[in-house]
Structure formats: C-alpha cells, structure tokens
Amino acid sequence: MPLDLAREAREKSAATSIERAVRCQLSAHDEGQRFGLATDANAYGTALWLRWNGTDEAELVVLPDCPVAAPGPDGEGCCLFADHALRHTWEDDLEEVSCTI
C-alpha cells in the first residue's frame, strides 16, 4: 500500500494495524475494479478498503460489510463488502490473483 494511503487509513480508522501488502479480495477476474481490505473501520459493520482499477491510482473507501451468509445454521459469513458483484467468499476457494497495489 502506498505510504500516503497507509497514513490516511490510520487517520480514518481506530485500528492499530493497517495491511501493508494489500491484494484484491474478489474472486479471480480479469477486468474491473480491485478491492483489498486495509482494516476495519470505526463504525460497526464497515471496513476500510483500498480500491483501484488496473494501474490507476488507488483510493481508500469505507464500505459496509456484506450481510450474506452461507446456507445452513452454521453458515459462514461473506468476508467482502455489501453489493460486491462477484461470488461470496464462501462460494469458492478465493484464488488470489496477482493484483497487488
């Protein structure tokens, strides 16, 4: 993560740790925006995400947590943000693609 964005993340969040090496958390995809978790945000049910598209400059965004859980009484919750376009984290083996920023 670029140093200026790491500083901004610390200012926007009460979290004591910020991810330094952020990777796209979405299931494998070739085009479109990338999202990497930076840290939990101050508000319950939200997180601070790093968003970028290809080689464009990244930005920090606060996004609400995805409310969807896997079927069944012990269904695992999705670890992404609300309204993500691709599969939920429990639907596939999140293949980490080489889209670090």
Sequence and secondary structure as in RCSB ss.txt:
>XXXX:A:sequence
MPLDLAREAREKSAATSIERAVRCQLSAHDEGQRFGLATDANAYGTALWLRWNGTDEAELVVLPDCPVAAPGPDG
EGCCLFADHALRHTWEDDLEEVSCTI
>XXXX:A:secstr
  HHHHHHHHHH   S   SS    SSS SSSEEEEEEEE SSTTEEEEEEEETTS  EEEEEEB   B SSTT 
 B  SBTT SS  TTTS     S   
